[in-house]
Amino acid sequence: MTYDFLVIGGGIAGTSAGAALTALGSVCLLEAEQALAYHTSGRSAALYEAQYGLPSTTALNRASREVHETLDGGMLSPRGLMLLAAAGDEDAFEIDVRKMHLDRLSPAEAQDMVPILDTGHIIAAAHHADAWDIDTDRMVQVFARQIRANGTVQTGASVTDIARTATGWTVTAGNATHDARVLVNAAGSWADSIATMAGIAPLGLMPLRRSMARMPAPGGHDVSGWPMLFGVGESWYAKADAGAWLVSPAEEDPVDQPHDAYADDMVLAEGIARYQPFVTEEVTRVTSTWAGLRTFAPDRNLVIGPDPADPSFLWTAGQGGYGFQTAPAAAALLADLAGGRTPVLDAETVAQLSPSRFR
């Protein structure tokens, strides 16, 4: 059969886009791996924090909130966010406080919330409660169910050829071919490669590695109610996860080619060394490590909409670290543009996100 939309990529960008597009027609989603959200989407410490990102990103964040709060009973659970500064961080601290609209705390007040903080090292702290964990796996699965209600989701379907036809696109994945009127490029770090395969000019998307270390809860504490901790300028972060504790160097190291990323031990060690002085509990054991590729467009705005060279080729790419929190509004915008509807988002934001800005 010929689908109305063929989506390449089964992370949060592809599943949310596919779900939104089912209102306009049938959808076939192809994912190269054996499971959805295998790469970056499955390795995210996703937080909904509306003030996080460029203006176009925060516009998507705000527009996504209602869906996050209501989809399948709600995808959010309370987390909160705390910013910590040491001597020499004063200027960067002030910038972050203003940018994220945080409330200032004394080091002692911060320690009351997170008892492992070292008030001998911390000179300033700030916090707000309006930051939320996102149930990432459930969110992907809900969107996948919506696609299956008007189409199909196929895993283990690595795309090897894309051909433009008189009526749309023919995509080869494994031993199967799939036809569609419209092609949706939601391939994450591979999005430029998919565009090239389709005869569309790439955008210069850059995959950047970010690593994570998982360790036992510090000092045996119950960390479930602690806020996510950030060093100023996002020099590191730490977060509770299923009773354990995650620490990330928050690095953005370019990689030559997209691949199944893995953590760099030296980078992790440097990140843990930046985190360590802020807490009294020494990191003595890491139970697991991993990494993901956060892919950005050259201007770090997301890329959402039809390619100006061929309006039947739709981009939803360059999510960077904002994929989950922007997904509902990003998918709605893509569907609005695909369906010829006036977007809910303002025209300036839509232009900032459009692939046309690169052509």
Secondary structure, DSSP 8 states (H G I E B T S, - for coil): -EEEEEEE--SHHHHHHHHHHTTTS-EEEE-SSSSTT-SGGGG---EE-TT-SSHHHHHHHHHHHHHHHHGGG-SEEE--EEEEEETT-HHHHHHHHHHHT-EEE-HHHHHHHSTTB-TTTEEEEEEES--EEE-HHHHHHHHHHHHHTTEEEESS--EEEEEE-SSSEEEEETTEEEEEEEEEE--GGGHHHHHHHTT------EEEEEEEEEE--GGG---TT--EEEEGGGS-EEEEETTEEEEE----EE-SS-------HHHHHHHHHHHGGGBSS------EEEEEEEEE-TTS--EEEEETTEEEEEEEE--TT-HHHHHHHHHHHHHHHHTT---SS-HHHHHHH-GGGG-
